[in-house]
């Protein structure tokens, strides 16, 4: 059954995004008792529609640069966040957000009714922290509101109080943790901070079918089964996979691994047009859920070959 959302909440949200005229006390008073707000505006009728409208407004936000918008065709932010079930009233933790490409979408989306937390790795001893995101959020509170930055130790990560998050998201980071040997600890940290029933959303570069981890991990690509096992060993259940971020033109056989492709283009001018024509990497998009009950025993969490193959 589709859940209804009070129209006054919807109208206020649309107004905040510039999609409706300002809501005044007189407007609300005149509309009291009506099934729909006055005028021609008819708000969405479900939480899904409301989230979609808010995402459209955020993606069109003036704070997003032309370079960020140009990557939408590769990263499919609206479809990806809808697949992960992100809603504007959730507490969402983004792990290792880098320069903040998704922060520019998530923080404004969650500004009024939810909470956005950017989790960044603590700097090594003797090095200062990178405050780029903190400065970004502080410079434009009208856009980013109460967005926060927390730091964590990659070897023993704590992202917040246990059970405090609705959703944990990470985009193109798991391959780095695999290479660093910290991936199991990271996934355990995700499990701990999520509430029962909470969602872990993972996007990462996808290796070719049948490729072994040892053969490809230095290239930045990962077998889907590797990511599934990391998550299920930590206690998660794989709920669904999606081809939203697939790219069949990606052949995965480049001189400098996945970094040969956009946006990095490690080879510079060498064959630049060729790699730009391929576009960004082929990516897995996986949605895991933290079970409502106790975590399964680790021996039961290793996916069977058939299950691993089913998430390709």
C-alpha positions as CSV (number, residue, x, y, z in Angstrom):
1,X,0.0,0.0,0.0
2,X,1.3,3.5,-0.9
3,X,1.7,5.7,2.1
4,X,0.1,9.2,2.0
5,X,2.0,12.3,2.9
6,X,0.2,15.3,4.5
7,X,-0.2,17.9,1.7
8,X,0.9,20.8,3.9
9,X,4.3,19.0,4.5
10,X,4.6,18.4,0.7
11,X,3.7,22.0,-0.1
12,X,6.2,23.3,2.3
13,X,8.9,21.0,1.0
14,X,8.2,22.0,-2.6
15,X,8.3,25.7,-1.7
16,X,11.7,25.2,0.0
17,X,13.0,23.8,-3.3
18,X,11.5,26.7,-5.3
19,X,8.9,24.4,-7.0
20,X,5.9,26.2,-5.5
21,X,5.0,29.7,-4.4
22,X,5.8,30.7,-0.8
23,X,3.4,29.3,1.8
24,X,2.0,32.0,4.1
25,X,-0.1,31.7,7.2
26,X,-3.1,33.0,5.3
27,X,-2.6,30.4,2.6
28,X,-2.7,27.6,5.2
29,X,-5.6,29.1,7.1
30,X,-7.7,29.4,3.9
31,X,-6.9,25.9,2.9
32,X,-7.6,24.3,6.4
33,X,-10.0,21.4,6.0
34,X,-9.6,21.1,2.2
35,X,-8.3,17.8,0.7
36,X,-5.9,19.7,-1.6
37,X,-4.1,23.1,-1.2
38,X,-5.7,26.1,-3.0
39,X,-4.8,27.1,-6.5
40,X,-3.6,24.8,-9.3
41,X,-0.8,23.0,-7.4
42,X,-1.6,19.3,-6.8
43,X,1.1,17.8,-4.6
44,X,2.4,14.3,-5.0
45,X,0.3,11.6,-3.3
46,X,3.0,9.4,-1.9
47,X,6.3,9.5,0.0
48,X,8.0,8.1,-3.2
49,X,6.6,10.9,-5.3
50,X,7.5,13.5,-2.8
51,X,11.1,12.2,-2.6
52,X,11.3,12.2,-6.4
53,X,10.1,15.8,-6.6
54,X,12.7,16.8,-3.9
55,X,15.5,15.0,-5.8
56,X,14.6,16.8,-9.0
57,X,14.8,20.1,-7.2
58,X,18.1,19.3,-5.6
59,X,19.7,18.0,-8.8
60,X,18.7,21.3,-10.5
61,X,20.3,23.3,-7.6
62,X,22.5,26.3,-8.6
63,X,25.2,25.1,-6.1
64,X,26.0,22.1,-8.4
65,X,28.7,23.0,-10.8
66,X,28.5,22.3,-14.6
67,X,31.2,19.6,-14.1
68,X,29.1,17.9,-11.4
69,X,26.0,17.9,-13.6
70,X,27.9,16.5,-16.5
71,X,28.5,13.3,-14.5
72,X,24.8,12.7,-13.8
73,X,24.6,10.6,-17.0
74,X,27.2,8.2,-15.6
75,X,26.3,8.2,-11.9
76,X,22.5,8.3,-12.3
77,X,22.0,9.9,-8.8
78,X,18.2,10.1,-8.8
79,X,17.7,6.5,-9.8
80,X,20.5,5.3,-7.5
81,X,19.2,7.0,-4.4
82,X,15.6,5.9,-5.2
83,X,16.9,2.3,-5.5
84,X,18.6,2.6,-2.1
85,X,15.3,4.0,-0.7
86,X,16.7,7.3,0.6
87,X,14.0,9.6,1.9
88,X,14.3,13.2,3.1
89,X,13.5,12.4,6.7
90,X,16.3,9.8,7.2
91,X,19.6,9.9,8.9
92,X,22.1,9.0,6.1
93,X,25.8,8.5,6.6
94,X,28.0,8.7,3.5
95,X,31.3,6.9,3.8
96,X,34.4,8.6,2.4
97,X,32.6,11.2,0.3
98,X,35.7,12.6,-1.3
99,X,35.2,16.0,-2.8
100,X,31.5,15.9,-2.0
101,X,29.9,15.0,-5.3
102,X,27.0,13.1,-3.6
103,X,27.2,15.5,-0.5
104,X,26.0,18.2,-2.8
105,X,22.9,16.1,-3.4
106,X,22.3,14.4,-0.1
107,X,22.9,17.2,2.3
108,X,20.4,19.6,0.7
109,X,17.9,16.7,0.3
110,X,18.1,15.9,4.0
111,X,18.5,19.5,5.2
112,X,15.0,20.2,6.6
113,X,13.7,16.8,7.9
114,X,16.7,14.5,8.0
115,X,20.4,14.3,8.8
116,X,23.4,14.0,6.5
117,X,26.7,12.8,8.0
118,X,29.9,12.7,6.0
119,X,32.3,10.1,7.5
120,X,35.9,10.7,6.5
121,X,39.0,8.8,7.6
122,X,41.1,10.3,10.3
123,X,44.5,11.6,9.1
124,X,47.7,9.7,9.9
125,X,49.6,10.9,12.9
126,X,51.4,14.2,12.1
127,X,49.1,15.2,9.3
128,X,46.3,17.7,9.5
129,X,42.8,16.9,8.7
130,X,41.2,17.8,5.3
131,X,38.5,20.3,6.2
132,X,37.2,20.8,2.7
133,X,33.8,19.4,3.4
134,X,33.4,21.3,6.7
135,X,34.3,24.5,4.9
136,X,31.8,23.7,2.2
137,X,29.0,23.1,4.6
138,X,29.8,26.1,6.8
139,X,30.0,28.5,3.8
140,X,26.4,27.8,2.6
141,X,24.1,26.9,5.5
142,X,21.1,27.7,3.4
143,X,21.9,24.8,1.2
144,X,23.7,22.3,3.5
145,X,21.9,23.1,6.8
146,X,23.0,20.9,9.6
147,X,25.3,18.6,7.6
148,X,28.0,17.1,9.8
149,X,31.5,15.6,9.3
150,X,32.7,12.8,11.5
151,X,36.1,11.1,11.4
152,X,36.9,7.4,11.9
153,X,39.8,5.0,12.2
154,X,39.8,2.7,9.2
155,X,41.2,-0.2,11.2
156,X,38.5,0.1,13.9
157,X,35.8,2.4,12.5
158,X,33.0,3.9,14.5
159,X,30.6,6.0,12.5
160,X,28.1,7.0,15.2
161,X,26.1,5.5,18.1
162,X,24.9,2.0,17.5
163,X,21.6,1.8,15.6
164,X,21.6,5.5,14.9
165,X,21.4,5.5,11.0
166,X,18.7,4.6,8.6
167,X,21.0,4.3,5.6
168,X,24.8,4.0,5.0
169,X,26.0,4.8,1.5
170,X,29.4,4.4,-0.1
171,X,30.3,5.1,-3.7
172,X,33.5,3.7,-5.4
173,X,35.3,3.1,-2.2
174,X,35.3,-0.6,-1.4
175,X,38.1,-1.4,-3.8
176,X,40.4,1.0,-1.8
177,X,39.5,-0.7,1.5
178,X,40.2,-4.2,-0.1
179,X,43.6,-3.0,-1.2
180,X,44.3,-1.6,2.2
181,X,43.1,-4.7,4.1
182,X,40.5,-2.7,6.0
183,X,37.3,-3.8,4.2
184,X,36.1,-6.3,6.8
185,X,36.4,-3.8,9.6
186,X,34.6,-1.2,7.6
187,X,31.6,-3.4,6.9
188,X,31.3,-4.4,10.5
189,X,31.2,-0.6,11.3
190,X,28.4,-0.1,8.8
191,X,26.4,-2.9,10.5
192,X,26.9,-1.5,13.9
193,X,25.7,2.0,13.1
194,X,22.6,1.0,11.2
195,X,19.3,0.4,12.9
196,X,17.7,-3.0,12.4
197,X,16.1,-2.9,8.9
198,X,18.5,-0.2,7.8
199,X,20.0,-0.2,4.4
200,X,23.6,-0.3,3.2
201,X,24.0,0.9,-0.4
202,X,27.2,0.1,-2.3
203,X,28.3,1.2,-5.7
204,X,31.7,0.1,-7.0
205,X,33.7,-0.8,-10.2
206,X,32.6,-4.2,-11.3
207,X,35.1,-6.8,-12.5
208,X,34.3,-9.1,-15.4
209,X,32.4,-12.3,-14.7
210,X,34.7,-15.1,-13.4
211,X,37.6,-12.7,-12.6
212,X,39.4,-13.6,-9.4
213,X,40.0,-11.0,-6.7
214,X,43.8,-11.5,-6.8
215,X,43.9,-10.9,-10.6
216,X,41.9,-7.6,-10.6
217,X,42.1,-5.9,-7.2
218,X,45.1,-3.7,-8.2
219,X,43.0,-2.5,-11.2
220,X,40.3,-0.9,-9.0
221,X,37.7,-3.4,-10.2
222,X,36.1,-5.9,-7.8
223,X,34.2,-9.2,-8.3
224,X,30.6,-8.8,-7.2
225,X,30.9,-11.9,-5.1
226,X,33.8,-10.3,-3.1
227,X,31.6,-7.4,-2.1
228,X,28.6,-9.6,-1.3
229,X,30.8,-11.8,1.0
230,X,32.2,-8.7,2.8
231,X,28.7,-7.6,3.6
232,X,27.2,-10.9,4.5
233,X,30.2,-11.8,6.7
234,X,29.4,-8.6,8.6
235,X,25.7,-9.7,9.1
236,X,24.0,-8.1,6.2
237,X,21.5,-9.7,3.7
238,X,21.6,-8.9,0.0
239,X,18.2,-7.5,-0.8
240,X,18.6,-6.5,-4.4
241,X,21.0,-5.6,-7.2
242,X,20.5,-3.1,-10.0
243,X,22.0,-2.4,-13.4
244,X,21.4,1.4,-13.0
245,X,25.2,2.1,-13.2
246,X,26.1,-0.5,-15.7
247,X,28.3,0.4,-18.7
248,X,28.7,-2.4,-21.3
249,X,31.3,-0.4,-23.2
250,X,33.8,-0.8,-20.3
251,X,36.3,-3.5,-21.3
252,X,38.2,-3.4,-18.0
253,X,41.6,-3.9,-19.7
254,X,43.3,-0.5,-19.5
255,X,47.0,0.3,-18.8
256,X,46.3,2.1,-15.6
257,X,43.2,0.1,-14.5
258,X,39.9,1.9,-13.9
259,X,41.7,5.2,-13.4
260,X,42.4,5.2,-17.2
261,X,38.7,6.1,-17.7
262,X,36.9,9.3,-16.8
263,X,36.8,11.1,-14.5
264,X,40.5,10.5,-13.6
265,X,41.9,10.0,-17.1
266,X,45.3,9.0,-15.7
267,X,47.0,8.8,-19.1
268,X,46.3,12.5,-19.8
269,X,46.2,13.2,-23.5
270,X,47.0,9.7,-24.6
271,X,44.0,8.1,-26.2
272,X,41.9,10.6,-24.3
273,X,39.0,10.7,-26.9
274,X,38.9,6.9,-26.8
275,X,38.5,6.7,-23.1
276,X,36.0,9.6,-23.0
277,X,33.9,7.8,-25.5
278,X,33.8,4.7,-23.3
279,X,32.7,6.9,-20.3
280,X,32.9,6.0,-16.7
281,X,33.3,2.5,-15.4
282,X,30.8,-0.4,-15.3
283,X,29.6,-0.4,-11.7
284,X,27.7,-2.8,-9.5
285,X,24.9,-1.3,-7.4
286,X,24.0,-3.4,-4.4
287,X,21.4,-2.9,-1.7
288,X,21.9,-4.7,1.6
289,X,19.7,-4.7,4.7
290,X,20.5,-5.2,8.3
291,X,18.2,-8.0,9.5
292,X,15.6,-7.2,12.1
293,X,16.8,-10.2,14.2
294,X,20.2,-11.3,15.4
295,X,23.1,-11.4,12.8
296,X,23.6,-14.8,11.1
297,X,26.6,-16.9,12.0
298,X,29.5,-16.1,9.8
299,X,29.6,-19.7,8.4
300,X,26.0,-19.2,7.1
301,X,26.8,-15.8,5.6
302,X,29.1,-16.9,2.7
303,X,27.0,-16.8,-0.4
304,X,26.7,-19.9,-2.5
305,X,28.1,-19.8,-6.1
306,X,24.6,-19.6,-7.5
307,X,23.7,-16.7,-5.2
308,X,26.9,-14.8,-6.1
309,X,26.2,-15.3,-9.7
310,X,22.6,-14.0,-9.4
311,X,23.8,-10.5,-8.4
312,X,25.8,-9.9,-11.6
